[in-house]
Amino acid sequence: MVLMELIPNVYNGVYLVAHALHQVLHSEAKEASDLARNSNLFWKLHHYLKCINSVINANDESCWNGTKPVAEAYDILNYKSLPGQIETLVKVGEVYPLAQRFTIKEEDIDWPEDFHQTPTSMCSVKCGPGFKKTSLENQPICCFICTPCPEGKISNQTDAEECLQCPEDQYPNKKRDHCLPRIVTFLAYEEPLGMTLASTAICFSLFTLLVLGIFVKHRDTPIVKANNRSLSYTLLVSLSLCFLCSLLFIGHPTTSTCLLRQTTFAVVFTVAVSSILAKTITVVLAFRATKPGSRLRRWLGSKASYSLIFTCTLIQMCLCGIWLGTYPPFLEMDIHSEPGSIIIQCNEGSLLIFYCVLGYMALLALASFTVAFLARNLPDTFNEAKFLTFSMLVFCSVWISFLPSYQSSKGKAIVALEIFAILTSSAGILTCIFAPKCFVILLRSEQNTLGILKKKATP
């Protein structure tokens, strides 16, 4: 009796498939020769099967152009064996063609004894956490592949349709199935690098003040007088401040430190470089103004030198004022440079004005280097030109090397590089200009006499 009930269904099923195949061959004759290797044949048959209602009313012509609506839902039936050898069909789910989805209750299904577990389809392999379902082109929605979540996103459930974005203060773990808290990072005094740079800056600043004390104590000696001692004092004070201004780059950045550190460094360094320029010009003029009544003598005084320093510094201060008034530096949090970290740093604001500020200092250094290089062969009394040349050579070399490194670095490395450039260039100026003089003052005092200097000054 069970077999007799199934015969009409089998007959109708075979007939409807044959009729649908006939429609495929009839309407798409051009593709008929390729049916054997056409992977979309089953889905074309499915389209035409939706247009066939029964054996009696075999087809609906209005369906071939896609105008006939598809049924909203189909039932999924399962044979149930009931007591008394009774078998019946029980609804266990529904198919929704328009939405291209289905629902099914696996616990209501009676599988044959040969099935030891619920069968699965390769088109519906589950995607675990850390992956999302990605649909395949020209394939039914049940066919998909599992793709890893993109950077910065996670999925913490099975068969996730989309990955979730982690909050800004968190980042995905390696499996990308949950978010971890980010570590706040900056160049701190407590870490070895910050402690080393801060200690170096303080030591160099104190050493510069020690040199200043030596010059003040021996201010009446010929070697101090011969090299314009007032300019030497100004240069030493500005160098000491240059070392100390690097401390503004260490520690937790704030809005005030972001505004002050670059502008303070620029102004103080401009005073130092313009002092070197004034010393270089003074050396050259002192040699050329040896004739009685020379008009160049009026430019040898401290007034002219300090006027030059004031003018050069004023120009730099105007550039910094424009910088602060238009697009000043500001505090920002960088969450993209280093995974797992939130870098608190200062954004320079207008890079154009920032490079103008650096370029102006480079212009002053280049002018000092050029003048000192041309005057390097003066008599030994004025041999400071040689030391000035070396100091400016060190200064230019350090900052020329700094610029490409600044462009390619991120996070704490940028801050450390700039501090290193400040310390190295300042130390180079201090060593090249003042180390030989301190050597003579402290260890060769017999050479620090007017007679020795006059003897050396004789061509």
QUILIN-V928891 format. One record per pair of residues at least 12 apart in sequence whose ideal C-beta (glycine too) atoms are under 7 Angstrom apart, sorted by the first residue. I is the first residue (numbers start at 1). GAP is how many residues later the second one is. D is the distance in whole Angstrom. If there is no record, write none. Layout:
BEGIN
i | gap | d
I | GAP | D
I | GAP | D
END
This chain:
BEGIN
i | gap | d
2 | 85 | 6
12 | 43 | 6
15 | 40 | 5
16 | 33 | 6
16 | 36 | 5
17 | 28 | 7
19 | 33 | 6
19 | 39 | 6
19 | 40 | 7
20 | 25 | 5
20 | 28 | 4
20 | 29 | 5
20 | 32 | 6
21 | 24 | 6
23 | 25 | 5
23 | 36 | 7
24 | 20 | 5
24 | 21 | 6
24 | 24 | 6
27 | 37 | 7
50 | 20 | 6
51 | 12 | 3
51 | 13 | 7
51 | 17 | 7
70 | 27 | 5
70 | 28 | 6
71 | 26 | 7
72 | 24 | 7
72 | 26 | 7
73 | 21 | 5
73 | 22 | 7
73 | 23 | 5
74 | 20 | 7
74 | 21 | 4
75 | 16 | 5
75 | 19 | 6
76 | 15 | 7
76 | 16 | 6
76 | 17 | 4
76 | 18 | 6
76 | 19 | 6
76 | 28 | 6
77 | 12 | 4
77 | 13 | 7
77 | 14 | 6
78 | 12 | 6
78 | 14 | 5
78 | 31 | 5
78 | 32 | 6
80 | 30 | 6
81 | 29 | 7
90 | 18 | 7
92 | 12 | 6
92 | 13 | 5
92 | 16 | 5
92 | 17 | 5
93 | 12 | 6
100 | 40 | 7
100 | 41 | 4
101 | 40 | 7
106 | 12 | 6
123 | 19 | 5
123 | 20 | 4
124 | 18 | 5
126 | 32 | 5
126 | 33 | 6
127 | 19 | 4
127 | 31 | 7
127 | 32 | 5
127 | 33 | 7
128 | 30 | 6
129 | 26 | 6
129 | 27 | 5
129 | 28 | 6
129 | 29 | 7
129 | 48 | 4
130 | 18 | 6
130 | 19 | 6
130 | 24 | 7
130 | 25 | 6
130 | 45 | 5
130 | 46 | 4
130 | 47 | 4
131 | 15 | 4
131 | 16 | 6
131 | 17 | 6
131 | 18 | 7
131 | 24 | 6
132 | 15 | 6
132 | 17 | 6
132 | 23 | 5
132 | 28 | 5
132 | 29 | 7
132 | 30 | 6
132 | 31 | 5
133 | 13 | 7
133 | 26 | 6
133 | 27 | 7
133 | 28 | 6
134 | 13 | 5
148 | 28 | 7
149 | 14 | 4
149 | 27 | 5
150 | 13 | 7
152 | 13 | 6
152 | 14 | 6
152 | 20 | 6
153 | 12 | 5
153 | 13 | 7
153 | 19 | 7
154 | 12 | 6
154 | 18 | 5
154 | 22 | 5
154 | 23 | 6
154 | 24 | 6
154 | 25 | 6
155 | 22 | 7
156 | 21 | 6
156 | 22 | 6
166 | 13 | 4
167 | 12 | 7
168 | 167 | 6
169 | 12 | 7
169 | 13 | 5
169 | 173 | 7
170 | 12 | 6
171 | 168 | 6
171 | 169 | 5
182 | 153 | 7
182 | 158 | 6
182 | 159 | 6
182 | 160 | 5
183 | 157 | 6
183 | 158 | 5
184 | 158 | 5
184 | 160 | 6
185 | 156 | 5
185 | 157 | 7
185 | 158 | 6
185 | 227 | 7
186 | 66 | 6
186 | 67 | 6
186 | 157 | 7
186 | 158 | 5
186 | 159 | 7
186 | 226 | 7
187 | 63 | 6
187 | 225 | 5
187 | 228 | 5
187 | 229 | 6
188 | 63 | 6
189 | 61 | 6
189 | 62 | 6
193 | 223 | 6
194 | 56 | 5
197 | 49 | 7
197 | 53 | 6
197 | 219 | 7
197 | 222 | 5
198 | 49 | 6
198 | 52 | 5
200 | 223 | 6
201 | 42 | 5
201 | 43 | 7
201 | 45 | 5
201 | 46 | 6
201 | 222 | 6
204 | 39 | 4
204 | 219 | 6
204 | 222 | 7
204 | 223 | 6
205 | 35 | 5
205 | 38 | 4
205 | 39 | 5
208 | 28 | 6
208 | 31 | 5
208 | 32 | 4
208 | 35 | 7
208 | 222 | 6
209 | 31 | 6
211 | 25 | 6
211 | 223 | 5
211 | 227 | 6
212 | 21 | 7
212 | 24 | 4
212 | 25 | 7
214 | 224 | 6
214 | 227 | 6
215 | 14 | 7
215 | 17 | 6
215 | 18 | 7
215 | 21 | 7
218 | 223 | 5
221 | 220 | 7
221 | 227 | 5
222 | 226 | 6
222 | 227 | 6
222 | 228 | 5
222 | 231 | 5
223 | 214 | 6
223 | 217 | 6
223 | 218 | 6
223 | 225 | 5
226 | 155 | 6
226 | 227 | 6
227 | 157 | 5
228 | 51 | 6
228 | 54 | 5
228 | 77 | 7
230 | 72 | 5
231 | 44 | 6
231 | 47 | 6
231 | 48 | 5
231 | 51 | 7
231 | 74 | 6
234 | 41 | 5
234 | 75 | 7
235 | 37 | 6
235 | 40 | 4
235 | 41 | 7
238 | 30 | 6
238 | 33 | 4
238 | 34 | 4
238 | 37 | 6
239 | 33 | 6
239 | 187 | 5
239 | 190 | 6
239 | 191 | 6
241 | 27 | 5
242 | 26 | 5
242 | 27 | 6
242 | 30 | 6
242 | 180 | 6
242 | 184 | 5
243 | 180 | 7
243 | 183 | 6
245 | 19 | 5
245 | 20 | 5
245 | 23 | 6
246 | 173 | 5
246 | 176 | 5
246 | 177 | 6
248 | 12 | 6
248 | 13 | 4
248 | 16 | 6
249 | 12 | 6
249 | 166 | 5
249 | 169 | 6
249 | 170 | 5
252 | 92 | 7
253 | 78 | 6
253 | 91 | 6
253 | 92 | 6
253 | 93 | 5
254 | 77 | 7
255 | 76 | 5
258 | 71 | 4
258 | 72 | 6
258 | 73 | 5
258 | 88 | 4
259 | 65 | 7
259 | 69 | 6
259 | 70 | 6
262 | 67 | 6
262 | 86 | 7
262 | 92 | 7
263 | 57 | 4
263 | 61 | 7
265 | 157 | 7
266 | 50 | 6
266 | 54 | 6
266 | 91 | 5
266 | 95 | 7
267 | 46 | 6
267 | 49 | 6
267 | 50 | 6
267 | 53 | 6
269 | 92 | 6
270 | 42 | 6
270 | 43 | 5
270 | 46 | 4
270 | 91 | 6
270 | 94 | 7
271 | 38 | 6
271 | 42 | 5
272 | 157 | 7
273 | 88 | 6
273 | 91 | 4
273 | 92 | 5
273 | 95 | 7
274 | 34 | 6
274 | 35 | 5
274 | 38 | 4
274 | 39 | 6
274 | 90 | 6
275 | 34 | 6
276 | 92 | 5
276 | 112 | 6
276 | 115 | 7
276 | 116 | 7
277 | 31 | 7
277 | 87 | 6
277 | 90 | 6
277 | 91 | 4
278 | 27 | 4
278 | 30 | 5
278 | 31 | 6
279 | 105 | 7
279 | 109 | 6
280 | 88 | 5
280 | 91 | 5
280 | 92 | 5
280 | 105 | 7
280 | 108 | 5
281 | 90 | 6
282 | 18 | 6
282 | 23 | 6
283 | 92 | 6
283 | 95 | 7
283 | 99 | 5
283 | 101 | 6
283 | 102 | 5
284 | 87 | 6
284 | 91 | 5
285 | 14 | 5
285 | 15 | 6
286 | 14 | 6
286 | 96 | 6
287 | 91 | 5
287 | 95 | 6
312 | 52 | 6
315 | 45 | 7
316 | 41 | 7
316 | 44 | 6
319 | 34 | 7
319 | 37 | 6
319 | 38 | 5
319 | 41 | 6
320 | 37 | 7
322 | 31 | 6
323 | 27 | 6
323 | 30 | 4
323 | 34 | 7
326 | 24 | 6
327 | 22 | 4
327 | 23 | 4
328 | 21 | 5
329 | 17 | 5
329 | 18 | 6
329 | 19 | 5
329 | 20 | 5
330 | 17 | 5
330 | 19 | 6
331 | 15 | 6
332 | 13 | 6
332 | 15 | 5
334 | 77 | 7
337 | 73 | 4
337 | 74 | 5
338 | 73 | 6
343 | 68 | 5
345 | 66 | 7
362 | 37 | 6
365 | 27 | 5
365 | 30 | 5
365 | 31 | 6
366 | 30 | 7
368 | 20 | 7
368 | 24 | 5
369 | 20 | 6
369 | 23 | 4
369 | 24 | 6
369 | 27 | 6
372 | 13 | 5
372 | 16 | 4
372 | 17 | 4
372 | 20 | 6
373 | 16 | 5
376 | 13 | 5
379 | 77 | 7
379 | 78 | 5
379 | 80 | 6
380 | 76 | 4
380 | 77 | 7
381 | 72 | 5
381 | 75 | 6
381 | 76 | 4
387 | 45 | 5
387 | 46 | 5
387 | 49 | 6
388 | 45 | 7
390 | 42 | 4
391 | 37 | 6
391 | 38 | 5
391 | 41 | 4
391 | 42 | 5
394 | 31 | 7
394 | 34 | 3
394 | 38 | 6
395 | 30 | 5
395 | 33 | 6
395 | 34 | 6
398 | 23 | 5
398 | 26 | 5
398 | 27 | 4
398 | 30 | 7
399 | 22 | 6
399 | 26 | 6
402 | 15 | 6
402 | 19 | 4
405 | 12 | 5
END
